[in-house]
Amino acid sequence: MNDVHQIVETAASQDGFKRWQLLRRLDGLFLYEEETFEREIYWVDEDGGERDVAAQSYWAPTHVSGLFDTRERARADAFGTLRWLGDTSTSFETNGS
């Protein structure tokens, strides 16, 4: 994300492996992004054992939406596309916008 987006709403899955942001661009259009937590990746030696860490844990982008003219349309699309958002244990935060 960069400075041209304002975070309107965020959510995290109960297991902590998914997170979502509803964003508002400076031009007034909305979009959303999903990221998935990826664990450390290890180099594997010839015997199949894990050796050194090749990459630390990180958040990988797994979905970026198109643009929407309203917050409600972007949110509705997110709930239709990202099924975990509808889980009753999903935690939401709103940025007062």
N, C-alpha and C positions, 0 to 999 in steps of 0.2 A: 504494500500500500504506500501511497505517497501523499504529499501535502494537498492535493486537489480533491481529496475525499474526506468527508466528515463521517465519523462513526455514529450511526443513528441507534443501532441496537446490536447486541451481541448475545450469543448463546453458547453453551458448552454441554456436551453429552455427559451423562452421569458417569460413564467409565473414564472420562477425561481424554479420550482419543480423538474426538472431533470437536471443532470449534467453528463458529459461523459469525460473520459480520454483515450487517445491512449498512450500506454506505450511500451517502448523498454526495454527488459531484457538485462542483461550483456552478455548473450550468443548470442545476436543479433536478437532473435525472438521477435515478437510483439504480443500484446494482448490489449483488451480494457475492460473498466469497466463502468457501468452505476450505478448511485445512484439516489434515489428518496427522496425528503424531506418529512419527516413525522412530523406532528404537535404534540403538547403535547397530551399525553394520560392521562385521568383523571379517578380516582376511581369514581364509581357511587354508590350513597347511595341507600337505600331500596326504596325510592320514585322515583328513576330514575334521580335524580339531580346530577350534577357533584360536586364532593367534592374536594379532594386534587389532585395535579398533581402526577401521577404515574411515568411518564417519560417526560423529557424535549424534545423539538424539536430536531431532529437528522437526519443525512443522512444515509439511509439504502441501502446497496448494493442490486440492483435488477437484475443485469445481469453481468456476467463475461464470456468473450469469451474463446475460445480455443486459441491455439498458431498459429501464421502465420509467414511465412518466409519473407514477405515483408510488409512494411508500407501500401502500396497500397491495398494489399489483406485484411489486417485487417480493413482498412478504408471502403473498399467496403462491407465487411461483416457487419460492424456496420451500414452502411446506409441501408442495406437490412433487418437487424434485428430490429433496433431501428428507427421506422418510423418518430419520431419527429425530428431526425437529418436532415432530408430532408426539414424541414420547412424553408422557406426563411428568417424567422425572427430569426433563431438560430444564436447565436453569437459564433464564433470560434476564438481561439488563438493558434498560433504555437510557439513552443519553439526553433525555428531556427535549428532543427536537420534534 
